[in-house]
């Protein structure tokens, strides 16, 4: 099923911008506090306070990839030791090199580091100006940020205007050809740059060709790796189910380029009620269907649910339909940071000429906090946690491709260890447990709770954890299918705590058919019966009401799935 480690066989010389696997000092527990610089000590203190360093959760950082490991494999505690590092990041960030952006690259990276992120992707908007000069002009700023912030992995990417569809993050492993590959991709395959003759089918084919182009760049070693993630997929209703499947299947199962979607969009502060905020929908999900929208999507798909995209939040919905095929499709969460809520900066002065220069002039002090913006800094609210086998660009990309990913809002939890065990073996997020038919299988869950206040200055409490099951039924006959009738909430655990560690277990019994499990958790402030009814989801996220959706009062975490494949 392609959930394992992927080693590409490339030369292992260090290209420009490539980071070796050594841990940064702030993350390396063997380096005493006294030997850290003030900046490094501040970062370590933040990670300790939020529970991201030394959370005390045995196994919080090891979970054995796709290939099932022996049940006796030694776990690691915290972030250092055998197994995976859990590195927090954000793959959707804009700068002054976007027409609607404002901040310098260094501003976004500094803020991401301050808020506990280990990796970031700069994704300025694809456009004629960006394709012509912006993709080249931003690169020196990214390279400087890599040197300035040695504790952060800074990828260069772009936000792709997908022909016939919404947007997507495209990013590549750093190296001597990162600009050339992104520039050729954007000029050839971006929907706002290419004038595609013909109709929707031709545009959809161009999108698939773009993903295959990226696959060829990796195969021919122009870049070490490339990934694509669909952004805010349900916002306008124009990412149809058959397009998502076509992107996923565009390249070989052994090295997919399109690997998932934003389970939760950015722009979360947009839901803060006026006059304290924009008074719009979380994620700016407050529109409705248009001429290009997929007609079968219901009206409620154009809203977020507990801050998460409808495709992800609906048990038995589109995400579950994709997972029921037995193929990987992962979720992430990020900031989509353009203009930050309550920040005091404004876009550069009247001499700013984006079309001529490919960038806005540097931001300046505005005189006071701007409450009419809908974004957060990277890591301030949304985090994507990736299980990586080292501190390097390649390790983060491998972890994303393998599905070793869980996401949270508002610092609801700080660590997650989920394993399916059976037959003396185990598998974790994104992985597959291969067992004999009829083997007893058990899900074990370890959760490190918040252990400290979030940016809003409260310690969130985890009220409940849900285990969701779904059968693997194989490829669909209708590529526009977006339901999975067997998916349901199979178990719920009341927690009601904000600090410490929680350990839970759930028996699947004697498994005689292929299935998957995934997790979600909530602070319990807003729940409702899910779209599939109480027998499917008795207490899922409630639909967010535009103008009255304070994101800090409705926090959730979600994990990617683990499969059980009996033979």
Secondary structure, 3 states (H helix, E strand, C coil): CCCCCCCCCCCCCCCCCCCCCCCCCCCCCCCCHHHCCHHHHHHHHHHHHCCCCCCCCECCCCCCCCCCEECCCCCCECCCCCCCEEEEEEEEECCCCCCCCCCCHHHHHHHHHHCCCCEEEEEEECCHHHHHHHHHHHHHHHHHHHHHCCCCEEEEEEEEEECCCCEEEEEECCCCCHHHHHHHHHHHHECCCCCCCCCHHHHHHHHHHHHHHHHHHHHCCCCCCEEEEEECCCCCCCCCHHHHHHHHCCCCHHHCCEEEEEEECCCHHHHCCCCCCCCCCHHHCCCCCCCCCCCCCCHHHHCCECCECHHHHCCCCHHHHHHCCCCCCEEEECCCECCECCCCEECCCCCCCHHHHCCCCCCEECCCCCCCCCECCCCCCEEEEEEECCCCHHHHHHHHHHCCEEEEECCCEEEEEEEEEECCEEECCCCEEEECCCEEEEEEEEEEECCCCCCCCCCCCEEEEEEEEEECCCCCCCCCCCCCCCCEEEEEEEEEECCCEEEEEEEEEEECCCEEEEEEEECCCCEECCCCCCCCCCCEECECECCECCHHHCCEEEECCEEEEEC
